[in-house]
């Protein structure tokens, strides 16, 4: 009796491929965003960049981003089983350049669902599991802020019983420019370690993809942000020295895949 190899875009593999934690792209996303832009020690940001990336024109600029996502693959089956298509995350993005072109880079990120973490690794996001909560808005009721001047929105993230971040944004009006640090294309690193040594099997710099972008009006306002002092990650090295604007909006796009920019130097791991 001949047998076929189990199928799947990601593990676990199964006879028909339905057990995969992550379906094959394209992936469609829509989400509410809460962003705080701030400045920190430029040297600490530069230390987080691989040698293929150069510092941005404003090397100390950082964006702290909370996102409440809904997503699906082709056919939209996840929308009828929401546990497969809803998640929240918090991440820190810095600016950089690649061969003279402005880029951004996700240096730390926490997400509250396993499928989103695995999919992030495929795309080069260094995701860890965490607990993320955000203020929601609804069109009716007293238990909701509206998108109007004076409305306050908050986000919190914890991981491993440690506080990672807490942010509050007080809306003032429609933003003429919107956030800038995370606006350029993102250059992340796909890193998969070898089973039998320090040299990774996959170690490449990739430009993340994204098409069919849509965005609502972007609200801006005053912002507050604190990063945890007792985290596994050295967050205090890039903690805010000065805080800029905060932003609140809804954003949608589709990912069909990314583009490999270059292979990292694997010998750097020796």
Buried (B, 14 or more C-beta within 10 A) or exposed (E): EEEEEEEBBBEEEEEEBEBBBBBEBBBBBBBBBBBBBBBBBBEBBBEBBBEBBBBBEBBBBBBBBBBBBBBBBEEEEBBEEEEBBBBBBBBBBBBBBBEEEBBBBBBBBBBBBEBBBBBBBBBBBBBBEBBBBBBEBEEEEEEEBEBEEEBBBBBBBBBEEBBBBBBBBBBBEEBEEBBBBBEBBBBBBBBEEEEEEEEBEBBBBBBBBBEEEEEEEBBBBBBBBBBBEEBEBEBEBBBBEEBBBBBBBBBBBBBEEBEEBEEBEBEEBE
